[in-house]
Structure formats: C-alpha cells, structure tokens
Amino acid sequence: MSDYQQFLDERDKIDFLIQKGYRINGVKEHLNGATVEFINPKGNVFETLVIGTANARKYFTSLLLKQNHT
C-alpha cells in the first residue's frame, strides 16, 4: 500500500470515530508513529488507533487542537 493510500485509510478511521461522537483522549508517540486513544463521552467506551503516517499524525493533531479550542 502506498503512503498516500495508507494516509487515506488512517484518516477515514479517525473521521469515522469523530463522526460517532468520540473525542481524542490521549496520544502516545513511539517509533512506529502514534497510538491515539479515543473516548465516547456518552458511554465511556474507548477505541485505540495506531497512526503510522506523518500526514495522518498532522491530521489528528489539527483535530485535537480544534477539539481543545472549542
């Protein structure tokens, strides 16, 4: 899979969780990218994604900044 295709896949997974009402709860950076923990405030349900591409990490960072600003 190309890097761009991998980015699109990771972005779609992030967007899916955000659309379901999840919020970014925590981020752990590591050599393989980042592990992003999402929480659904309605039911205290946690989901975790491993994000490997640089563009997807920039994407969730922009969402996190937007989330914390509002």
N, CA and C atoms as a LAMMPS dump frame, in Angstrom:
ITEM: TIMESTEP
0
ITEM: NUMBER OF ATOMS
210
ITEM: BOX BOUNDS ff ff ff
-5.0000000000000000e+02 5.0000000000000000e+02
-5.0000000000000000e+02 5.0000000000000000e+02
-5.0000000000000000e+02 5.0000000000000000e+02
ITEM: ATOMS id mol type element x y z
1 1 1 N 0.845 -1.166 0
2 1 2 C 0 0 0
3 1 3 C 0.895 1.235 0
4 2 1 N 0.537 2.191 -0.829
5 2 2 C 1.322 3.422 -0.89
6 2 3 C 1.104 4.254 0.374
7 3 1 N 2.029 5.157 0.632
8 3 2 C 1.901 6.026 1.803
9 3 3 C 0.614 6.85 1.739
10 4 1 N 0.292 7.321 0.545
11 4 2 C -0.917 8.133 0.407
12 4 3 C -2.159 7.301 0.692
13 5 1 N -2.195 6.085 0.186
14 5 2 C -3.34 5.207 0.433
15 5 3 C -3.445 4.861 1.918
16 6 1 N -2.313 4.652 2.563
17 6 2 C -2.31 4.376 3.998
18 6 3 C -2.827 5.586 4.776
19 7 1 N -2.412 6.782 4.351
20 7 2 C -2.913 8.007 4.978
21 7 3 C -4.426 8.094 4.844
22 8 1 N -4.948 7.838 3.645
23 8 2 C -6.396 7.912 3.438
24 8 3 C -7.128 6.921 4.345
25 9 1 N -6.57 5.728 4.487
26 9 2 C -7.168 4.71 5.346
27 9 3 C -7.183 5.163 6.811
28 10 1 N -6.057 5.695 7.27
29 10 2 C -5.979 6.17 8.654
30 10 3 C -6.895 7.365 8.889
31 11 1 N -6.942 8.278 7.929
32 11 2 C -7.816 9.449 8.046
33 11 3 C -9.279 9.034 8.118
34 12 1 N -9.662 8.055 7.299
35 12 2 C -11.048 7.584 7.312
36 12 3 C -11.414 6.958 8.648
37 13 1 N -10.488 6.214 9.252
38 13 2 C -10.744 5.612 10.566
39 13 3 C -10.916 6.688 11.636
40 14 1 N -10.077 7.712 11.569
41 14 2 C -10.182 8.832 12.516
42 14 3 C -11.521 9.534 12.336
43 15 1 N -11.858 9.862 11.093
44 15 2 C -13.112 10.564 10.81
45 15 3 C -14.324 9.752 11.247
46 16 1 N -14.266 8.435 11.062
47 16 2 C -15.372 7.562 11.463
48 16 3 C -15.634 7.68 12.963
49 17 1 N -14.568 7.632 13.754
50 17 2 C -14.734 7.736 15.204
51 17 3 C -15.225 9.124 15.617
52 18 1 N -14.688 10.165 15
53 18 2 C -15.104 11.533 15.315
54 18 3 C -16.589 11.716 14.988
55 19 1 N -17.035 11.184 13.847
56 19 2 C -18.438 11.302 13.454
57 19 3 C -19.359 10.548 14.403
58 20 1 N -18.854 9.5 15.052
59 20 2 C -19.651 8.749 16.015
60 20 3 C -19.658 9.417 17.392
61 21 1 N -19.006 10.564 17.522
62 21 2 C -19.038 11.313 18.763
63 21 3 C -17.831 11.109 19.658
64 22 1 N -16.847 10.351 19.209
65 22 2 C -15.647 10.129 20.01
66 22 3 C -14.794 11.389 20.032
67 23 1 N -14.034 11.54 21.116
68 23 2 C -13.079 12.639 21.259
69 23 3 C -11.706 12.046 21.531
70 24 1 N -10.677 12.759 21.121
71 24 2 C -9.313 12.297 21.384
72 24 3 C -9.043 12.463 22.87
73 25 1 N -8.644 11.366 23.509
74 25 2 C -8.432 11.358 24.947
75 25 3 C -6.951 11.35 25.31
76 26 1 N -6.116 10.787 24.441
77 26 2 C -4.691 10.722 24.728
78 26 3 C -3.899 10.295 23.515
79 27 1 N -2.632 10.673 23.5
80 27 2 C -1.729 10.337 22.397
81 27 3 C -0.405 9.876 22.988
82 28 1 N 0.097 8.763 22.467
83 28 2 C 1.419 8.286 22.862
84 28 3 C 2.257 8.134 21.593
85 29 1 N 3.313 8.911 21.514
86 29 2 C 4.218 8.851 20.369
87 29 3 C 5.219 7.72 20.568
88 30 1 N 5.566 7.027 19.477
89 30 2 C 6.576 5.983 19.519
90 30 3 C 7.234 5.875 18.153
91 31 1 N 8.176 4.962 18.022
92 31 2 C 8.944 4.865 16.779
93 31 3 C 8.103 4.454 15.578
94 32 1 N 6.983 3.808 15.801
95 32 2 C 6.118 3.382 14.699
96 32 3 C 5.042 4.403 14.367
97 33 1 N 5.07 5.559 15.006
98 33 2 C 4.062 6.584 14.771
99 33 3 C 3.472 7.067 16.066
100 34 1 N 2.167 6.871 16.216
101 34 2 C 1.483 7.315 17.429
102 34 3 C 0.292 6.408 17.7
103 35 1 N 0.014 6.2 18.972
104 35 2 C -1.188 5.495 19.392
105 35 3 C -2.142 6.549 19.928
106 36 1 N -3.316 6.61 19.315
107 36 2 C -4.3 7.628 19.681
108 36 3 C -5.471 6.932 20.367
109 37 1 N -5.793 7.404 21.56
110 37 2 C -6.919 6.847 22.308
111 37 3 C -8.1 7.786 22.181
112 38 1 N -9.226 7.223 21.793
113 38 2 C -10.47 7.975 21.66
114 38 3 C -11.427 7.513 22.753
115 39 1 N -12.277 8.433 23.218
116 39 2 C -13.295 8.097 24.207
117 39 3 C -14.639 8.617 23.726
118 40 1 N -15.654 7.799 23.931
119 40 2 C -17.01 8.236 23.644
120 40 3 C -17.613 8.694 24.958
121 41 1 N -17.828 9.999 25.127
122 41 2 C -18.298 10.521 26.414
123 41 3 C -19.671 9.998 26.818
124 42 1 N -20.47 9.533 25.875
125 42 2 C -21.818 9.064 26.2
126 42 3 C -21.8 7.73 26.929
127 43 1 N -20.806 6.891 26.63
128 43 2 C -20.819 5.568 27.236
129 43 3 C -19.507 5.133 27.827
130 44 1 N -18.557 6.051 27.936
131 44 2 C -17.217 5.713 28.422
132 44 3 C -16.621 4.522 27.683
133 45 1 N -16.771 4.516 26.377
134 45 2 C -16.217 3.472 25.519
135 45 3 C -14.928 4.004 24.913
136 46 1 N -13.864 3.205 24.993
137 46 2 C -12.567 3.602 24.463
138 46 3 C -12.268 2.858 23.168
139 47 1 N -11.643 3.546 22.232
140 47 2 C -11.129 2.954 20.994
141 47 3 C -9.694 3.43 20.836
142 48 1 N -8.847 2.593 20.266
143 48 2 C -7.442 2.94 20.07
144 48 3 C -7.062 2.704 18.617
145 49 1 N -6.352 3.667 18.042
146 49 2 C -5.825 3.546 16.681
147 49 3 C -4.319 3.762 16.713
148 50 1 N -3.605 2.977 15.92
149 50 2 C -2.177 3.215 15.711
150 50 3 C -2.04 3.943 14.387
151 51 1 N -1.487 5.147 14.44
152 51 2 C -1.34 6.005 13.266
153 51 3 C 0.133 6.023 12.874
154 52 1 N 0.418 5.623 11.651
155 52 2 C 1.801 5.484 11.226
156 52 3 C 2.316 6.564 10.283
157 53 1 N 1.431 7.152 9.497
158 53 2 C 1.907 8.12 8.506
159 53 3 C 2.004 9.515 9.113
160 54 1 N 2.96 10.27 8.622
161 54 2 C 3.166 11.631 9.12
162 54 3 C 1.953 12.517 8.833
163 55 1 N 1.357 12.355 7.662
164 55 2 C 0.2 13.188 7.31
165 55 3 C -0.992 12.897 8.211
166 56 1 N -1.199 11.655 8.572
167 56 2 C -2.309 11.315 9.47
168 56 3 C -2.043 11.837 10.875
169 57 1 N -0.769 11.855 11.283
170 57 2 C -0.444 12.429 12.595
171 57 3 C -0.698 13.929 12.6
172 58 1 N -0.37 14.596 11.511
173 58 2 C -0.676 16.028 11.399
174 58 3 C -2.184 16.244 11.425
175 59 1 N -2.909 15.348 10.771
176 59 2 C -4.366 15.459 10.689
177 59 3 C -5.006 15.346 12.072
178 60 1 N -4.639 14.295 12.841
179 60 2 C -5.275 14.166 14.145
180 60 3 C -4.807 15.261 15.099
181 61 1 N -3.6 15.792 14.893
182 61 2 C -3.133 16.904 15.72
183 61 3 C -3.986 18.139 15.474
184 62 1 N -4.331 18.392 14.218
185 62 2 C -5.191 19.543 13.92
186 62 3 C -6.577 19.348 14.53
187 63 1 N -7.086 18.109 14.516
188 63 2 C -8.373 17.834 15.147
189 63 3 C -8.295 18.008 16.662
190 64 1 N -7.193 17.601 17.247
191 64 2 C -7.009 17.743 18.691
192 64 3 C -6.954 19.209 19.099
193 65 1 N -6.232 20.02 18.327
194 65 2 C -6.171 21.452 18.608
195 65 3 C -7.567 22.087 18.485
196 66 1 N -8.287 21.705 17.456
197 66 2 C -9.649 22.22 17.253
198 66 3 C -10.555 21.77 18.398
199 67 1 N -10.431 20.521 18.825
200 67 2 C -11.23 19.977 19.905
201 67 3 C -10.973 20.718 21.215
202 68 1 N -9.713 21.019 21.488
203 68 2 C -9.36 21.682 22.735
204 68 3 C -9.649 23.176 22.712
205 69 1 N -9.817 23.726 21.516
206 69 2 C -10.083 25.154 21.384
207 69 3 C -11.565 25.464 21.597
208 70 1 N -12.426 24.498 21.303
209 70 2 C -13.873 24.76 21.426
210 70 3 C -14.41 24.339 22.762
